[in-house]
Amino acid sequence: MRKFAYIFLVAILALTSCDTFNKVYKSSSLEYKYEAAKAYYLSGDYSKASQLLETMVTMLKGSDKAEESLILLARCYYNSEDYETASQYFKVYYSNYPRGEFAEYARFYSGKSLFEGISEPELDQSNTYTAISELQLFMEYYPYSDYRDESQKMILRMHELLVEKEYLSAKLYYELGDYMAYMGNNYQACIITAQNVMNDYPYTAFREELSILVLRARYKMALHSVESKKKERYRATVDEYYAFKTEFPESKHLKEAEKYYKEASKFVND
């Protein structure tokens, strides 16, 4: 049966390669247009396939081709790397057919599409949060799905992306230091940003880098403090050093950390 369907679609493809796309597009025969769309899809011409399917998905609703047409349209956009549009059509599918033949597939690929299109950590991460939500919801609906492991890996990768964005923000605060100090304490902002992300994602691979950044910021904040606050802030630097050394006894930053500790200890022990 599959072999017959394949031969049929190849024949349709041959037909559409002779006729112009416009003739197919303007055809009043849904059957002809639909088979042509599948032929274009199989040949990898996702642009033509999606143009045809866009004109038909509404008209096919309620027919035996309704579900397949939506999935094909979503796949066209996915394969064309228009991931946001792909995700939208996968959502349309599972919203309209929550128990449909492709419901599990659509829920998974709704999240995966957004994952494939996530931005660099410096840019807006709205789609990252949405992708995480989609994949978490997918795993709630299908806890034993074959896609579960892949979903978990994508979620972990996106968590790291969100951590990296916050790390870069904390690092920027540190680098600003006393510059534009009238807008607030940049070192304190660095510390708060880094600590918040470590609390939210305690097992992140960025934890060591975030921790040394906090220690650097505490030392610099103490160094540039008014006299009345120096001792208190150097004491906080010493405490931060001990916490860092305990958690990362073999850190590549240990020599740097010890330098801050020695300098801070001079004021704490006075």
C-alpha positions in Angstrom: 0.0 0.0 0.0 2.8 2.4 0.9 4.6 1.5 -2.3 1.5 2.3 -4.3 1.0 5.7 -2.5 4.7 6.5 -3.2 4.3 5.7 -7.0 1.1 7.8 -7.1 2.8 10.8 -5.6 5.8 10.5 -7.9 3.3 10.5 -10.8 1.7 13.6 -9.4 5.1 15.2 -9.0 5.8 14.6 -12.7 2.5 16.2 -13.6 3.2 19.2 -11.5 6.6 19.6 -12.9 5.0 19.9 -16.4 2.2 22.2 -15.3 3.1 25.5 -13.9 2.7 26.0 -10.2 0.2 28.8 -10.8 -2.1 26.3 -12.6 -2.0 24.0 -9.6 -2.5 26.8 -7.2 -5.6 28.0 -9.0 -7.1 24.6 -9.5 -10.6 24.1 -8.1 -9.8 20.4 -7.3 -8.9 20.0 -3.7 -7.8 16.4 -4.3 -5.5 17.5 -7.1 -4.0 20.4 -5.1 -3.6 18.3 -2.0 -1.8 15.5 -3.8 0.4 18.1 -5.5 1.2 19.6 -2.1 2.3 16.2 -0.8 4.4 15.7 -4.0 6.1 19.1 -3.5 6.7 18.2 0.1 8.3 14.9 -0.7 10.5 16.6 -3.3 11.7 19.0 -0.7 10.0 22.1 -2.2 8.5 23.2 1.1 7.7 26.7 -0.1 5.3 25.5 -2.8 3.9 22.8 -0.6 3.1 25.3 2.2 1.6 27.8 -0.2 -0.8 25.1 -1.4 -1.6 23.8 2.0 -2.3 27.3 3.4 -5.2 27.6 0.9 -6.6 24.2 1.9 -6.3 23.6 5.6 -9.6 25.5 6.4 -11.5 23.8 3.6 -10.2 20.4 4.6 -11.4 20.8 8.1 -13.8 17.9 8.9 -12.5 15.8 6.1 -10.3 12.7 6.4 -7.3 14.9 5.3 -7.8 17.6 7.9 -5.3 16.3 10.5 -2.6 15.3 8.0 -2.8 18.6 6.2 -2.1 20.5 9.4 0.9 18.3 10.3 2.3 18.6 6.7 1.9 22.4 6.8 3.7 22.5 10.2 6.4 20.2 8.9 6.9 22.4 5.8 7.7 25.4 8.0 9.9 23.3 10.3 11.9 22.0 7.4 12.2 25.5 6.0 13.6 26.6 9.4 10.7 29.0 10.0 10.5 27.5 13.5 8.1 30.0 15.1 5.5 29.5 12.4 6.0 25.8 12.6 5.4 25.8 16.3 2.2 27.8 15.8 0.8 25.3 13.4 1.7 22.3 15.6 -0.2 24.2 18.4 -3.2 24.6 16.1 -3.1 20.9 15.5 -3.1 19.7 19.1 -5.6 22.5 20.1 -8.1 21.3 17.4 -7.3 17.6 17.7 -6.2 17.0 21.4 -6.7 13.2 20.9 -5.8 13.1 17.2 -3.5 10.7 15.5 -0.5 13.1 15.6 -1.3 14.8 19.0 1.8 13.5 20.8 4.0 14.4 17.8 2.5 17.9 17.5 2.9 18.7 21.2 6.5 17.6 21.1 7.4 19.4 17.9 5.6 22.6 19.1 8.3 22.8 21.8 11.2 21.5 19.7 10.4 24.0 16.9 10.8 26.9 19.4 14.0 25.2 20.8 15.5 25.1 17.3 14.8 28.8 16.9 16.1 30.1 20.3 18.3 33.2 20.3 21.9 33.8 21.4 22.1 34.4 25.2 22.7 38.1 24.6 19.3 38.5 22.9 15.7 38.3 24.1 14.8 34.8 25.5 11.0 35.0 25.4 10.8 32.0 23.0 13.1 30.0 25.3 10.7 30.4 28.2 7.8 29.4 25.9 9.7 26.4 24.6 10.4 25.2 28.1 6.8 25.5 29.0 5.7 23.6 25.9 8.1 20.7 26.5 7.2 20.5 30.2 3.5 20.4 29.3 4.3 17.7 26.7 6.0 15.5 29.4 3.0 16.0 31.6 0.7 14.7 28.9 3.0 11.9 27.7 5.2 10.9 30.7 6.3 7.7 28.9 6.8 9.1 25.5 9.8 8.1 23.4 10.4 11.8 23.1 10.8 12.3 26.8 14.6 12.0 27.0 15.1 14.4 24.1 12.7 16.8 25.8 14.6 16.7 29.0 17.9 17.4 27.3 16.4 20.4 25.4 15.0 21.8 28.7 18.4 21.4 30.4 20.1 23.1 27.4 17.6 26.0 27.6 18.1 26.4 31.3 21.8 26.7 30.7 21.1 29.3 28.1 19.0 31.4 30.5 21.8 31.0 33.1 24.4 32.2 30.6 22.2 35.3 29.9 22.1 36.1 33.6 25.8 35.4 33.9 26.6 37.9 31.1 24.3 40.4 32.9 26.1 39.9 36.2 29.5 40.2 34.4 28.4 43.4 32.8 27.5 44.9 36.2 30.9 43.9 37.5 32.7 45.5 34.5 30.8 48.7 34.9 32.0 48.8 38.5 31.9 52.4 39.8 31.1 53.7 36.4 27.7 55.4 36.3 27.5 54.8 40.1 24.8 57.4 40.4 22.5 54.8 38.9 23.2 52.4 41.8 25.9 50.1 43.1 26.9 48.0 40.1 28.9 45.5 42.3 25.9 44.9 44.5 23.8 44.4 41.3 26.4 41.9 40.1 26.2 40.0 43.4 22.4 39.9 43.5 22.1 38.8 39.8 24.6 36.0 40.2 23.2 34.8 43.5 19.6 34.8 42.2 20.5 32.6 39.2 22.5 30.2 41.4 19.4 29.9 43.6 17.2 29.3 40.7 19.5 26.8 38.9 21.7 25.3 41.7 23.3 22.6 39.4 24.2 24.9 36.5 27.6 24.4 34.8 28.1 28.1 35.2 28.1 27.9 39.0 31.9 28.1 39.5 32.1 31.2 37.2 29.2 32.8 39.0 30.7 32.1 42.4 34.1 33.7 41.6 32.3 36.6 40.1 30.5 37.2 43.4 33.8 37.0 45.2 35.4 39.5 42.8 32.4 41.9 43.2 32.5 41.6 47.0 36.2 42.5 47.1 35.9 45.4 44.7 32.8 46.7 46.6 34.8 46.7 49.8 37.9 48.2 48.1 35.8 51.2 46.8 33.7 51.6 49.9 33.6 54.5 52.3 35.7 53.9 55.5 32.6 53.2 57.6 31.6 50.2 55.5 35.0 48.8 54.5 35.4 46.4 57.5 31.9 44.9 57.1 32.4 44.4 53.4 35.8 42.9 53.7 34.4 40.5 56.2 31.8 39.5 53.7 34.6 39.0 51.2 36.4 36.6 53.6 33.1 34.7 54.2 32.6 34.5 50.4 36.2 33.2 50.0 35.6 30.3 52.5 32.3 29.4 50.7 34.0 29.4 47.4 37.0 27.3 48.5 34.7 24.8 50.2 32.6 24.3 47.1 35.5 24.4 44.6 38.6 23.2 46.4 40.4 22.5 43.1 39.1 25.6 41.2 41.3 27.2 38.5 40.3 30.5 40.2 41.7 29.4 43.6 44.9 31.5 43.3 42.8 34.6 42.5 40.4 33.8 45.3 43.3 33.6 47.8 44.6 37.0 46.7 41.2 38.5 47.7 41.2 36.6 50.9 44.7 37.9 51.9 43.9 41.5 51.1 40.5 41.4 52.9 42.0 39.6 56.0 44.2 42.6 56.6 41.1 44.8 57.4 39.1 42.1 59.1 41.9 41.2 61.6 42.7 44.8 62.5 
